[in-house]
Amino acid sequence: MSAPVGIVLVSHSGRLVEGLADLLGQLAPASVPLATAGGTEEGGLGTSYDLVAAAVRAADRGAGVAVIPDLGSAVLTARTVLEDLDRPDVVLVDAPFVEGAVAAAVAAAAGVDLAAVVAAAREARRIDKF
């Protein structure tokens, strides 16, 4: 089996990304590389270029990385990191944070490629909750 696509969760809150990572851990096997970048290095609210860059490195197993941010400066920080990396196999995904992350993790667990993981996360926007 080829390497799985990695997933990076980026948020202003370390507690938020850790909670979502915990949820994903229940839905996808540990073989799906998942890394988080939440809050600042000091543990406060905000986003950190260095934490996002480190999370991308941690989730990268060679099949690409889907980066899913929550909002605002998390998007801007992730975008800056990805621009500096200049790698087509590391993609910033415009998707709902929770639903998109769940869809991406399930797709990655199924062994699909980066494009399919990204598509699954984006498609989560169109799924009705009830």
C-alpha positions as CSV (number, residue, x, y, z in Angstrom):
1,M,0.0,0.0,0.0
2,S,1.2,3.5,-0.8
3,A,1.8,6.2,1.8
4,P,-1.4,7.9,3.0
5,V,-2.2,11.5,2.4
6,G,-1.5,13.6,5.5
7,I,-3.9,16.0,7.1
8,V,-3.0,19.2,9.0
9,L,-5.6,21.1,11.1
10,V,-4.9,24.8,11.7
11,S,-6.9,26.8,14.2
12,H,-6.6,29.8,16.5
13,S,-7.1,27.4,19.4
14,G,-4.9,24.6,20.5
15,R,-7.8,23.1,22.4
16,L,-10.0,23.2,19.3
17,V,-7.6,21.4,17.0
18,E,-6.7,18.8,19.7
19,G,-10.4,18.1,20.2
20,L,-11.0,17.7,16.5
21,A,-7.8,15.5,16.2
22,D,-9.3,13.3,19.0
23,L,-12.5,12.9,17.0
24,L,-10.6,12.0,13.8
25,G,-8.6,9.5,15.8
26,Q,-11.9,7.7,16.5
27,L,-12.9,7.7,12.9
28,A,-9.7,7.0,11.0
29,P,-6.9,4.6,11.7
30,A,-3.6,5.8,13.2
31,S,-2.0,5.2,9.8
32,V,-3.5,8.5,8.6
33,P,-0.9,11.1,9.4
34,L,-2.6,13.9,11.3
35,A,-0.9,16.9,12.7
36,T,-2.2,20.0,14.4
37,A,-1.2,23.7,14.6
38,G,-3.4,25.4,17.1
39,G,-2.7,28.6,19.0
40,T,0.6,30.2,19.6
41,E,3.9,28.7,20.8
42,E,3.0,30.2,24.3
43,G,-0.3,28.4,24.3
44,G,-2.4,31.5,23.6
45,L,-5.0,32.1,21.0
46,G,-3.6,32.9,17.6
47,T,-1.8,31.2,14.8
48,S,1.9,30.5,14.3
49,Y,3.8,30.2,11.1
50,D,6.4,27.9,12.7
51,L,3.7,25.6,14.2
52,V,1.9,25.3,10.8
53,A,5.2,24.6,9.0
54,A,6.1,21.9,11.6
55,A,2.7,20.3,11.3
56,V,3.1,20.1,7.5
57,R,6.4,18.4,8.0
58,A,5.0,16.0,10.6
59,A,2.0,14.9,8.4
60,D,4.0,14.5,5.2
61,R,4.6,10.9,4.3
62,G,5.1,11.5,0.6
63,A,1.6,11.3,-0.7
64,G,0.8,15.0,-0.1
65,V,-0.8,17.0,2.7
66,A,-4.3,18.5,2.9
67,V,-4.2,21.6,5.2
68,I,-7.6,22.5,6.7
69,P,-7.8,25.8,8.5
70,D,-10.6,27.2,10.6
71,L,-10.9,30.9,9.8
72,G,-9.3,34.3,9.6
73,S,-5.6,34.5,10.4
74,A,-5.4,30.7,10.4
75,V,-6.2,30.8,6.7
76,L,-3.7,33.6,6.1
77,T,-0.9,32.0,8.1
78,A,-1.5,28.6,6.4
79,R,-1.5,30.3,3.0
80,T,1.8,32.1,3.7
81,V,3.4,28.8,4.8
82,L,2.2,27.0,1.7
83,E,3.4,29.9,-0.6
84,D,6.8,29.7,1.0
85,L,6.9,25.9,0.7
86,D,5.9,26.2,-3.0
87,R,4.9,22.5,-3.2
88,P,2.0,21.4,-5.3
89,D,1.5,18.4,-3.1
90,V,0.6,20.5,0.0
91,V,-2.9,22.0,-0.5
92,L,-4.9,24.5,1.4
93,V,-8.4,23.3,1.5
94,D,-11.5,25.6,1.6
95,A,-13.8,23.3,3.6
96,P,-15.9,23.4,6.7
97,F,-13.5,22.8,9.6
98,V,-15.1,19.8,11.3
99,E,-17.0,18.2,8.5
100,G,-14.2,18.8,6.0
101,A,-11.7,17.3,8.4
102,V,-13.8,14.2,9.0
103,A,-14.4,13.7,5.3
104,A,-10.7,14.2,4.5
105,A,-9.7,11.7,7.2
106,V,-12.1,9.0,6.1
107,A,-10.9,9.5,2.5
108,A,-7.3,9.3,3.5
109,A,-8.0,6.2,5.5
110,A,-9.5,4.6,2.3
111,G,-6.2,5.2,0.6
112,V,-7.2,7.6,-2.1
113,D,-4.9,10.3,-3.5
114,L,-4.5,13.9,-2.5
115,A,-7.0,15.2,-5.1
116,A,-9.7,12.9,-3.8
117,V,-9.0,13.8,-0.2
118,V,-9.3,17.5,-1.0
119,A,-12.5,16.8,-3.0
120,A,-14.0,14.9,-0.1
121,A,-13.3,17.7,2.3
122,R,-14.7,20.4,-0.1
123,E,-17.8,18.3,-0.8
124,A,-18.6,18.3,3.0
125,R,-19.8,21.8,2.5
126,R,-22.8,20.5,0.5
127,I,-23.9,17.8,2.9
128,D,-27.1,18.6,4.8
129,K,-26.9,18.0,8.6
130,F,-30.6,17.1,8.8
